[in-house]
Amino acid sequence: LITGLENGAVSAAMRAQLLAAAAATTVPALGITGTGGAGKSSLTDELVRRFRLDQRDTLKIALISIDPSRRKSGGALLGDRIRMNANEHPNVFMRSLATRDAGSEISKALPDVIAACKVAGFDLVLVETSGIGQGDAAIVPLVNTSLHVMTPEFGAASQLEKIDMLDFADFVAINKFDRKGAQDA
C-alpha cells in the first residue's frame, strides 16, 4: 500500500477512505526535523530505543524516514538507516521515502503514508524529515507534535530569528551539546 501511495497508484476513493479512517484514530505522530547534520537520525534512533525499553517492547512503532532526492540524478541515498540500530524488532516498522520532486523536506506521499500507518494499528508514528533550511516547516500540519533538532553552531543570535521552525516546534532539542557554545544555545 505504501509503495502505491508513494507512486500515486492508489485511487482517489481509496485515498479518501484511508484519510478518513486515519482521522478517526487517536494514534499520535511525532515529526522530527532540523538542519542537515544536526543528528536527527541519531536522536530518532535513541527515541525508538527508549520507547522500546520504557514500554518493554509492547509499543508498535512506525518510523518513516525521509531523505532528499538528488536533483541531477533523481536518486536518494536513504542513509538514515545507517545510523538506526534500535529498529531491529518485530514491533518497529521502518520505511524510507525520498523527497522526489517535492521541493521540500518531505515527500508528497507523506500525509497518505502517515494515514496508512495509523490505520495499520501502530501505536506511534515517528517521521524524520530530510534536512531543512531556515524557512521550512512543512512537517507541522502533518503531525500532532513537532521536534526541531539543531546544534549549537547556528551562527549569530540574530540567525535564530530566521529559523521559521522555531515558531512552530513543540519541542527544540539542542543536539551535540558537547560542542562550543552549547550553554549559550
Secondary structure as UniProt FT lines:
FT   HELIX           2..7
FT   HELIX           12..23
FT   STRAND          29..34
FT   TURN            36..37
FT   HELIX           40..54
FT   TURN            55..57
FT   STRAND          61..67
FT   TURN            71..73
FT   HELIX           79..83
FT   TURN            86..87
FT   TURN            90..91
FT   STRAND          92..98
FT   TURN            100..101
FT   TURN            108..109
FT   HELIX           110..119
FT   TURN            120..121
FT   STRAND          124..128
FT   TURN            134..135
FT   TURN            138..139
FT   HELIX           140..142
FT   STRAND          145..150
FT   HELIX           157..162
FT   HELIX           165..168
FT   STRAND          171..174
FT   TURN            177..178
FT   TURN            180..184
//
